[in-house]
Amino acid sequence: MNREALLKQQDRTRAIVEGALLGDIGIVFLLMRAFLPLPGVRQILRAVATVPFVMLVQRRGLRLTILAAIASYILFSALVGPLLALAAIDIAVAGILAGIGRRLGLGVGLNTLLTGPLYAFFDLVVPTIVSVFVFRYPVKQLSDAARNFVKSVFNLGIYLLKDVHASPSTLHRMDAWKASAAEHWQIAWVCSLALLGMLTMYLAILVAEIVLRQIPDQTLARQRAAS
């Protein structure tokens, strides 16, 4: 019994150390992202930062990954502050969702379709709604700004259609869609966030697949930490 208890304690210690190290690797890539504010590079570094959490989900499960995400947020908060450190939670959520899909054996496309809307809800929709109430933003002004943004997008589309000499019926249809979309801007907002979530998860899942395929299968094998 003493030997079995010792083995359980050693496995638990290895799991904690592994979670801390992989979480720190994600933080390193976030720091690189902060100091390399280049379009494209930031998105790639963010996607790479999710890979340690994908690997952690596959090897150690969801519970330890959540603990590693909390520890990463606390560490990153000490470096950049609590608000900017939310990026650590962002990559952790993406990594957890991608890791769960990978453990279920989903391909890149199916994993993206399933996890993209979930990522958009938990990491985009909910924080946005919470921030509106926490920081007491004027809801009416926000809704007016959203309507104006939707109209601006459609106006740009109408301008491009005019530039390519589209038919008057097409322009009239676009104008009718603009009025409907501006009136129901919530639907357009949710759809745009869902699309953004799917694009974000696609890049993260694709990078994770490229990286993890270079790692031997025995390294990625499921390791059960003793509880």
N, C-alpha and C positions, 0 to 999 in steps of 0.2 A: 504493500500500500504506500509506503514511503517513496519507493521508486516511481510508482505511478503518479503520485502527487507532485514529485519533482519534475517529471516529464511534462505534466500539465502546466506547471508554473513556467518552465522553460519555453514551452510553445506559446504561452500567453505573453511572455516577455518578448519573444521574437515577433509576434504579431504586432505588439504595440510599437516596437522599434521600426518595423517595416512600414507601418502606417505613418509614423512621424517622418521617416526618410522620404517616402513617396509624396507626402504632403509638402515637405520642404522643396522637393524638386519642382512641384507645381508653382510654388511661390517664387522660385528663381526665374521661371519663365515669365511670370507676371511682372517681376521687376525689370526684366529685359524689355517687356512690352511697354512699360512706363517710360523707359529711357530711349526707346526707338519709336517715336510717334510718326511712323511712316504708313501711309495707306497700303493695305495688303499685308505688310509685315506684321502689324498689330493683330490682325485676324488670324494669321498663321500661328503666331506665338501663343495666342489665346487657345487655339485648337490643340497645340502641342501640350499646353499646360493641363489639359483635361486628361491626357493619356495616363498619368500616374493614378488618377482616381478610377479610370476604367480598369486598369490592371489590379488595383486594390479591391474593387468589387469582385472581380473574377477570382482572385486568390483568397481573400479573407472575408468576403461577404459584406452585406449592407451595414450592419451595426458598426463594425470597425471603421468603415469608410466615412460614416457620419461623424464619428468621433475625430477622425483625422481632419475632416472638413472644418469642424469647430476649432480644433487646435491651429489649423492653418489660418483661419480668420483672426484668431487672437494674435498670432505671430505677425501677420501682415498688418493688423491694426497698430501694433507697436512701431511699425516702420512708416506707414503712410497715413494713419488715421482711420477711425472706424467707418467713415463713409466710403472712402476709396477702397478700403479693404473688403467691401462687399463683392469686389471682383473675385475674391477667393471663394465665396459662396456660389457665385455665378458658375465658375469652372467646376466646382464640386457637384452642383446640380446636373450640369451637362454630362460630367463624367459618370455620375451614378446612373443616369438614365441610359447612356450609351453602354455602360457595363452590364446593366440588367438585360438589355436587348441582346448583347453579345453572348451572355451566359445562356440565354434562351435559344441561341443558334440562329438569330435573325441576320439576314444579309444587310448590306449597307442601305439599300433602297427601302426595304420593309422596316428596318430599324428607324430610319429617318421619318417615315410616314407615321409610325406609332409614337415615337418619342418627341418629334417636333412640336405637335400641339401641346403635349404635356409640359415641355420646356417653356413654351410661350405662356402657358397658364401660370405655372409656379414661379417663373423667373421674370416675366414681363407684365402680365395682366395684374396679378395679385400685388406685387410691389408698387405698381403705378397707382392702383386704387388706394392702397394703404398710405402712400406718400401724400395723396390728395387730402386725406382726412388728418394725417399727423401734422403736416405743415400748413393746413387750412388754406389751401389754394381756392380762389373763387371759382366755383364750379361753372357758373354762367360764362365767365370769361374763357375758361378752358373749352367749354362746348362751342362757343363762338369761334375760337381759334381753330378748333377741329373742323368745323364747317368750312371756314375759309381755306384751310389747307386742302380739304377734299375738292373744293371748287377750283383751287389753283392747279391741282393735278389734272382735273378734267379740262381746264382752260389750256393747259400745255398740250394735252392730247388733241384738242380741237385745233389749236394752232398748227400742230404738225400735220394733221389731216388736211387742213387748208393748204399747207405748203406743198403737199403731194397731189393737190387738186381732187380731193375726195368729193363724192356726190353730195348734193344738198340733203338728200334723205339720210345719209350717214351722219352728217353734221347735226341734223335735227335730232336724230336718235341719241347722239352723244350728249346733246344739250339736255334732253329729257332725262337721261341717266344721271347727269350732273345734279339736277334738281333733286332727284330721288335719293342719290347717295349723300348729298349734303343734308337732307332732311333726316335720314337714318345713318348718321355718321358713326354711330356705335358699331354697326355691322362692318363698315369699312375699316374702322379702327381694329376690331378684333381680327378680321381677315388679314390685315397688313401685319399684325403682330404674329399671327399664326404662320404666315409666310416667312417672316423674319426668323421665327423659331425653327422652322424646318431648314432654312438655309444655314443657320448657325449649327444645328445638330448634324446636318449633312457633312459640313466641313470637319467638325469634331470627330464624327464616326469614321470618316474617310481617313483622316490622319491617324486615328487610333488603329485602324486596321492595317495601314501601311507599316506603322511602327511595331505593333505586336506580332505581325507575321514574321518579323526578323528575330523574334525571341523563341527559344526552344519550348516545345509543348510542356515538358516537365517543369519548366520555370513558371508557366502560367497555370499549372495544375491547381485545383482547388485545395487550399490548406485550411483545415478547420482548427481555429484557436480554441483551446479548452476554456470552458466557461466556469 
